[in-house]
Amino acid sequence: MTPQLLTIRISHYNETARWALDRCGLAYEERPYMPLLHMAGTIPLLLRRRAGRADRISTRFSTPVLITEDRVLADSSEILAYASEQSGLDLYPNDEARELEARFGGRFGADTRRVVYWYLLPERGLLGEFAQHNVGPTQARLFRAGVPVITKVLRRALAVEEAQAMRSREAVIAEFEAVSAMLADGRPYLTGERFTAADLTFAALGSIAIMVGSDEGYGAWMPARERLPPDFAALVEQLRATAAGQFILRMFADERRRS
């Protein structure tokens, strides 16, 4: 059986899982969904397997979900650790790599998601294009028809309101500054001389804050930066100009493409 990977195609958490599996040379078939519609795939599966769990960031029925011959993994960090273990590549060569991976996989991932949703949920035409380019035509039609309801649910479920979004925006900027400071000594990777889970996780979860495109290595269609709302476009360019932003682009160019 070829493992099945259920994803929200555009999600940065799902990019983490795809990148990990690709990097480690593990075969899988992706079953992509749009936000909220993914529950048609995850709810029956996770209830039947008694798998998945809620946390402060996601519901029990979130993606990515990896189904293998003998297990169900319902978290991007778990899939990353599984890929590392199965391949023998050891993406966790030291405690620092493990600690940074956990740090980025916590609030940083949630903050980048909230910021992007804050700027893009009002852009209904652009949301339709996300569906058109990332899932099949039937699901894309369902998503476009359901956009008014879907956006309301996402706003409520992920606290995508102005006050929370602006706090998340400042937190994202602060994390980019912190990672830029780490890189100031000239190290090629976050923990030293080799690529680890820390590099993969920061690059994947930070990618949507700088709108890494499919032509730059991202595993889903993203709009050109000139199509973004002006305030979001300005933030994207601000973050791309930092050492951390340039690091993300380099990780996608050198390490994601190699995967």
C-alpha positions in Angstrom: 0.0 0.0 0.0 1.3 3.4 -1.0 0.9 5.8 2.0 -1.9 8.4 1.6 -1.3 12.0 2.7 -4.5 14.0 3.3 -3.8 17.7 3.0 -5.1 21.1 2.9 -3.1 21.7 -0.3 -2.2 25.4 0.5 -1.4 24.9 4.2 2.1 25.5 5.4 1.7 22.6 7.9 1.0 20.4 5.0 4.1 21.7 3.2 6.1 20.7 6.2 4.8 17.1 5.8 5.3 17.0 2.0 8.8 18.4 2.3 9.7 15.8 5.0 8.4 12.9 3.0 10.1 14.1 -0.2 13.3 14.9 1.5 13.5 11.4 3.1 12.5 9.7 -0.2 9.3 8.2 1.1 6.6 7.5 -1.5 3.1 8.8 -0.9 -0.1 9.8 -2.7 -1.5 13.2 -1.9 -5.3 13.7 -1.4 -5.6 17.5 -1.5 -8.5 19.5 -0.1 -9.4 23.1 0.5 -10.0 24.4 4.1 -13.0 23.1 5.9 -13.8 20.7 3.0 -10.9 18.6 4.3 -13.1 17.3 7.0 -15.0 15.1 4.5 -11.8 13.1 4.3 -10.4 13.4 7.8 -13.5 12.9 10.1 -14.5 9.4 8.9 -10.9 8.3 8.8 -9.9 9.5 12.2 -13.1 8.5 13.9 -12.8 5.0 12.4 -9.1 4.7 13.4 -9.7 6.4 16.8 -6.8 8.7 15.8 -6.1 12.4 15.9 -6.2 14.9 18.8 -7.0 18.5 19.3 -4.5 21.0 20.6 -4.3 24.8 21.1 -3.6 25.2 17.4 -5.8 22.8 15.5 -8.8 20.5 15.9 -8.7 16.7 16.1 -9.7 16.6 12.4 -7.0 18.9 11.0 -4.4 18.0 8.3 -1.9 16.7 7.4 -2.9 13.1 8.0 -0.6 10.3 6.8 -2.0 6.8 6.5 0.6 4.0 6.3 0.2 0.2 6.4 0.3 0.2 10.2 -0.4 3.6 11.5 -2.1 7.0 11.2 -0.1 10.1 11.8 -2.2 13.3 12.2 0.3 16.0 12.9 3.0 17.6 10.8 5.6 17.3 13.5 4.8 13.6 13.9 5.1 13.1 10.2 8.5 14.9 10.1 9.8 12.7 12.9 8.4 9.5 11.2 10.1 10.4 7.9 13.4 11.1 9.7 13.2 7.8 11.5 12.1 5.7 8.5 14.8 7.1 6.2 17.7 7.1 8.6 18.6 10.6 7.5 18.3 11.9 11.1 16.9 15.3 10.8 17.3 15.7 14.6 21.1 15.4 15.1 21.1 17.5 18.3 18.9 18.9 21.0 18.9 22.3 19.5 17.3 21.1 16.3 14.6 19.3 18.3 13.9 22.4 20.5 13.8 24.8 17.5 11.4 22.5 15.6 9.1 22.4 18.5 9.3 26.2 19.0 8.5 27.0 15.3 5.8 24.3 15.2 4.0 26.0 18.1 2.8 29.6 18.1 4.8 30.7 15.0 2.9 28.4 12.7 -0.4 29.5 14.1 0.6 33.2 13.9 1.6 33.0 10.3 -1.6 31.2 9.4 -3.7 33.8 11.2 -1.9 36.7 9.5 -2.4 35.2 6.0 -6.1 34.5 6.6 -6.6 38.1 7.9 -5.4 39.5 4.7 -6.7 37.0 2.2 -10.2 35.9 3.5 -11.8 39.1 2.3 -10.4 38.4 -1.2 -13.1 36.1 -2.5 -11.9 36.1 -6.1 -8.4 35.1 -5.0 -9.8 32.4 -2.8 -11.6 31.0 -5.8 -8.3 30.9 -7.7 -6.7 29.0 -4.8 -9.3 26.3 -5.3 -9.1 26.4 -9.1 -5.4 25.7 -9.1 -5.0 23.4 -6.1 -7.9 20.9 -6.1 -10.1 19.2 -8.7 -13.0 21.0 -10.5 -15.8 19.5 -8.4 -14.2 20.4 -5.1 -13.3 23.9 -6.5 -16.9 24.5 -7.4 -18.1 23.5 -3.9 -15.5 25.7 -2.3 -16.4 28.7 -4.4 -20.1 28.2 -3.6 -19.4 27.9 0.1 -16.9 30.8 0.4 -19.2 33.1 2.5 -19.9 30.3 5.0 -16.4 28.9 5.0 -14.8 32.3 5.7 -17.1 32.9 8.6 -16.3 29.5 10.1 -12.5 30.0 9.7 -12.6 33.5 11.2 -14.4 32.1 14.3 -12.4 28.9 14.6 -9.0 30.5 14.2 -9.6 33.8 15.9 -9.1 35.8 12.7 -10.1 39.1 14.1 -8.2 42.4 13.9 -6.8 42.5 17.4 -5.6 38.9 17.3 -4.3 39.3 13.7 -2.3 42.4 14.6 -0.7 40.6 17.6 0.1 37.7 15.4 1.6 40.0 12.8 3.9 41.5 15.4 4.9 38.0 16.7 5.8 36.9 13.1 7.9 40.0 12.6 9.6 39.3 16.0 10.4 35.7 15.1 11.9 36.7 11.7 14.0 39.2 13.7 15.1 36.5 16.1 16.0 34.0 13.4 17.9 36.8 11.5 19.9 37.4 14.7 20.7 33.7 14.8 22.0 33.8 11.3 24.1 36.9 11.8 27.3 34.9 12.6 27.3 33.4 9.1 26.1 29.9 9.9 24.6 28.2 6.8 21.9 26.5 8.8 20.1 27.3 12.1 22.0 24.8 14.2 25.3 24.9 12.3 26.7 23.1 9.3 23.9 20.8 8.2 20.2 20.8 7.3 17.9 19.7 10.1 14.2 19.6 11.1 14.6 23.1 12.5 15.5 24.5 9.1 12.7 22.6 7.3 10.1 23.7 9.9 11.0 27.3 10.0 11.2 27.5 6.2 7.9 25.7 5.7 5.9 27.5 8.3 7.4 30.9 7.4 6.9 30.4 3.7 3.3 31.7 3.6 4.4 34.9 5.4 6.6 35.7 2.4 4.4 34.0 -0.2 6.9 31.5 -1.5 5.5 30.6 -5.0 5.4 27.3 -6.7 8.1 28.6 -9.0 10.2 29.1 -5.9 9.6 25.6 -4.7 6.4 25.7 -2.7 4.3 22.5 -3.1 1.0 24.3 -4.0 -0.1 27.2 -6.2 0.2 30.6 -4.7 -0.7 34.0 -6.3 2.0 36.3 -7.6 2.9 38.9 -5.1 1.5 41.8 -7.2 -1.9 40.1 -6.8 -1.9 40.5 -3.0 -3.7 43.2 -1.1 -1.4 46.2 -0.7 -0.9 45.9 3.1 -0.1 42.2 2.8 2.2 42.8 -0.1 4.1 45.4 1.9 4.5 42.9 4.8 5.7 40.2 2.4 8.4 42.4 0.9 9.4 43.6 4.4 9.9 40.0 5.6 11.6 38.9 2.4 14.2 41.6 2.9 15.3 40.2 6.3 18.1 37.6 6.7 15.4 35.1 7.9 13.3 35.8 4.7 16.3 35.3 2.5 17.1 32.1 4.5 13.7 30.7 3.7 14.1 31.4 0.0 17.5 29.7 0.1 16.1 26.7 1.8 13.4 26.3 -0.8 15.9 26.9 -3.6 18.6 24.6 -2.3 17.0 22.1 -0.1 13.3 21.8 -1.1 14.1 21.6 -4.8 16.7 18.9 -4.1 14.0 17.0 -2.4 
